[in-house]
Every structure is written in structure tokens, then in C-alpha cells.
């Protein structure tokens, strides 16, 4: 920076004093203390663009750091959403498997109906045609009308479960006579 144009200001004040009351020495040598004060300042007029270049560089680095932080936040949010979706899918699969296992366990025990009611899915499961075991190649299968089951299963019955009605049991009239609020 020494070769750059600049403006300098210098000021020097100096003096001495005699150890007499009026400052006169009577022609003799002065004895005393000399004092000087100096001030020098240098103000560069042109810096070649270095400070402004460093400011722009710092601003660019700050912008880059901000972009990296935002990208990190977005990556965390995306990873979290993906993990939660995976968790929900796993929980749905577990529930579906539990329902299937329970259905197989209780199908022949006569108590699956109560599980269907408890799970709130009786209206979906107990509607439609119900078939028994498959007998491939059998000729005398029980059929629903003239329809032929492509899986060669024995037709058992049709159900039309009425949600909101069929979950309830009838209350005996003598109980209603005792407590009319049971209706």
C-alpha cells in the first residue's frame, strides 16, 4: 500500500523555556527542557478496489452459507417426512396382518363376528355373497341362481349387514317394561 496515492498531514510544535520568571536569561545560555509535539496522519485516496472486493466476497460467502443452511433444513424435513410415511405404511401393514391372523384364528370358532363389531368393519365384511371351500371339477355345486363361481366354490349365503342396526341386540320386553330408557 506504500505505492498508492495518499494525503498526509503533519504538524510539529516545538519550543524551549527558561527557568526564569519572565523568560529572560540576561544574555546567558538557556537551560531548561525542550519539548516537541508531532502529529502525522495518512489517508489513502485510492485502494485499488481491495476493500470493496473483500466486502463482496464476504457477502457471497454469507449467501452461500445461508443457501447451505436452507438446503440442510430442506433435507431434514424431507427425510423426516419420508421416515414418517414409512412408519405409517409399516403400521398399516402390521394392522392388516394382525386382522388377517385374527380372522384366520377366529373364523371357525364362531367368535369372529364380535371382532368385526369391535373393529367397526362388520358393515364392510358382512355384505355380499359367501362361499365355502373350493371343489375344482365338481359338477353338483350349490349355486346362487344360475351364476357359476369361477373358483368352483360352494355357495353358502348372501348377507346384507345393516350398519347402525345389526350391531344392536333386541332388549326383552319385560326389561323395557321395568326400564323404559332401554328402548
C-alpha positions as CSV (number, residue, x, y, z in Angstrom):
1,X,0.0,0.0,0.0
2,X,3.0,2.3,0.1
3,X,2.8,3.0,-3.6
4,X,-0.8,4.1,-3.6
5,X,-1.7,7.8,-3.7
6,X,-2.5,9.2,-0.3
7,X,-2.8,12.5,1.5
8,X,-0.6,13.2,4.6
9,X,-0.9,15.8,7.2
10,X,2.0,16.6,9.6
11,X,2.2,19.1,12.4
12,X,5.1,19.7,14.7
13,X,5.3,22.1,17.6
14,X,8.5,22.6,19.5
15,X,9.9,25.0,21.9
16,X,12.1,25.5,25.0
17,X,11.7,27.6,28.0
18,X,14.0,29.2,30.5
19,X,13.8,28.7,34.2
20,X,13.2,32.3,35.0
21,X,10.0,34.1,35.9
22,X,9.9,36.4,32.9
23,X,11.7,34.1,30.4
24,X,14.8,36.3,30.0
25,X,18.2,34.8,30.5
26,X,20.1,38.0,30.5
27,X,22.3,37.0,27.6
28,X,23.4,33.8,29.2
29,X,22.8,30.3,27.8
30,X,19.4,29.0,28.1
31,X,18.9,26.0,30.2
32,X,15.8,24.1,30.5
33,X,13.8,21.4,28.8
34,X,12.9,21.3,25.1
35,X,9.5,19.9,24.2
36,X,8.2,18.9,20.8
37,X,4.8,17.5,19.8
38,X,4.1,15.9,16.5
39,X,1.1,14.6,14.6
40,X,1.1,12.7,11.4
41,X,-1.8,11.2,9.5
42,X,-2.1,9.4,6.3
43,X,-5.4,8.9,4.4
44,X,-5.2,6.7,1.3
45,X,-7.0,8.2,-1.7
46,X,-7.3,5.1,-3.7
47,X,-7.1,1.5,-2.5
48,X,-7.4,-0.4,-5.8
49,X,-10.8,-1.9,-5.0
50,X,-9.5,-4.3,-2.4
51,X,-11.9,-3.4,0.4
52,X,-14.9,-3.5,-1.8
53,X,-13.8,-6.8,-3.3
54,X,-13.4,-8.2,0.2
55,X,-16.9,-6.9,1.1
56,X,-18.4,-8.6,-2.0
57,X,-16.5,-11.8,-1.2
58,X,-17.8,-11.8,2.4
59,X,-21.4,-11.2,1.1
60,X,-21.0,-14.1,-1.3
61,X,-19.8,-16.4,1.4
62,X,-22.6,-15.3,3.7
63,X,-25.1,-16.0,0.9
64,X,-23.5,-19.4,0.3
65,X,-23.7,-20.3,4.0
66,X,-27.4,-19.3,4.0
67,X,-28.1,-21.5,1.0
68,X,-26.3,-24.4,2.6
69,X,-28.3,-23.9,5.8
70,X,-31.6,-23.8,3.9
71,X,-30.6,-26.9,1.9
72,X,-29.8,-28.7,5.1
73,X,-33.2,-27.8,6.6
74,X,-35.0,-29.0,3.5
75,X,-33.1,-32.3,3.6
76,X,-34.0,-32.8,7.2
77,X,-37.7,-32.0,6.5
78,X,-37.7,-34.4,3.5
79,X,-36.0,-37.2,5.5
80,X,-38.4,-36.7,8.4
81,X,-41.5,-36.8,6.1
82,X,-40.2,-39.9,4.3
83,X,-39.5,-41.6,7.6
84,X,-42.9,-40.8,8.9
85,X,-44.6,-42.1,5.7
86,X,-42.5,-45.3,6.1
87,X,-43.6,-45.6,9.7
88,X,-47.3,-45.1,8.8
89,X,-47.0,-47.7,6.0
90,X,-45.4,-50.2,8.3
91,X,-48.1,-49.6,11.0
92,X,-50.8,-50.1,8.3
93,X,-49.2,-53.3,7.2
94,X,-48.9,-54.6,10.8
95,X,-52.5,-53.8,11.4
96,X,-53.6,-55.6,8.2
97,X,-51.5,-58.6,9.1
98,X,-53.0,-58.7,12.6
99,X,-56.5,-58.5,11.3
100,X,-55.8,-61.3,8.8
101,X,-54.2,-63.5,11.5
102,X,-57.1,-62.8,13.9
103,X,-59.6,-63.6,11.2
104,X,-58.0,-66.9,10.4
105,X,-57.8,-67.8,14.1
106,X,-61.4,-67.0,14.8
107,X,-63.1,-68.0,11.6
108,X,-64.1,-71.4,12.7
109,X,-64.5,-70.6,16.4
110,X,-67.8,-68.7,16.0
111,X,-66.5,-65.5,17.6
112,X,-65.1,-63.6,14.6
113,X,-68.4,-61.7,14.5
114,X,-67.5,-60.0,17.8
115,X,-64.1,-58.9,16.5
116,X,-65.7,-57.5,13.4
117,X,-68.1,-55.5,15.5
118,X,-65.2,-54.3,17.9
119,X,-63.1,-53.2,14.9
120,X,-66.0,-51.4,13.3
121,X,-65.7,-53.3,10.0
122,X,-68.7,-55.6,10.2
123,X,-70.6,-53.5,7.7
124,X,-67.8,-53.9,5.1
125,X,-67.0,-57.6,5.7
126,X,-70.5,-59.0,6.2
127,X,-72.0,-57.8,2.9
128,X,-72.3,-59.8,-0.3
129,X,-72.1,-63.5,-1.2
130,X,-70.3,-66.0,0.9
131,X,-68.8,-69.2,-0.4
132,X,-67.3,-72.2,1.1
133,X,-64.4,-74.4,0.1
134,X,-63.4,-74.8,-3.5
135,X,-64.1,-78.1,-5.2
136,X,-62.3,-77.9,-8.6
137,X,-64.0,-80.0,-11.2
138,X,-67.1,-80.7,-9.1
139,X,-70.4,-80.9,-11.0
140,X,-73.1,-80.7,-8.3
141,X,-72.1,-77.4,-6.6
142,X,-74.7,-75.4,-4.8
143,X,-75.0,-72.2,-6.9
144,X,-76.6,-68.8,-6.5
145,X,-79.2,-68.9,-9.1
146,X,-77.6,-69.7,-12.5
147,X,-74.4,-67.9,-11.7
148,X,-71.3,-70.1,-11.7
149,X,-68.4,-69.3,-9.4
150,X,-65.2,-69.3,-11.4
151,X,-63.3,-70.7,-8.4
152,X,-65.7,-73.7,-8.1
153,X,-66.7,-72.9,-4.6
154,X,-69.9,-74.0,-2.8
155,X,-72.3,-71.1,-2.4
156,X,-73.3,-70.6,1.2
157,X,-75.4,-67.5,1.6
158,X,-75.8,-63.8,1.0
159,X,-75.6,-61.2,3.7
160,X,-76.7,-57.6,3.9
161,X,-75.3,-56.3,7.2
162,X,-77.0,-53.0,8.2
163,X,-74.6,-50.7,9.9
164,X,-76.2,-49.0,12.9
165,X,-78.9,-51.6,13.2
166,X,-77.4,-55.1,13.2
167,X,-74.8,-54.3,15.9
168,X,-77.6,-54.0,18.5
169,X,-79.3,-56.8,20.3
170,X,-83.0,-56.9,20.9
171,X,-84.0,-56.0,24.5
172,X,-86.6,-58.3,26.0
173,X,-90.0,-56.5,26.5
174,X,-90.1,-57.3,30.2
175,X,-86.8,-55.4,30.7
176,X,-88.2,-52.5,28.7
177,X,-91.3,-52.5,30.9
178,X,-89.0,-52.2,34.0
179,X,-86.8,-49.5,32.5
180,X,-88.4,-47.7,29.5
181,X,-85.0,-45.9,28.8
182,X,-83.7,-49.2,27.3
183,X,-85.6,-48.8,24.1
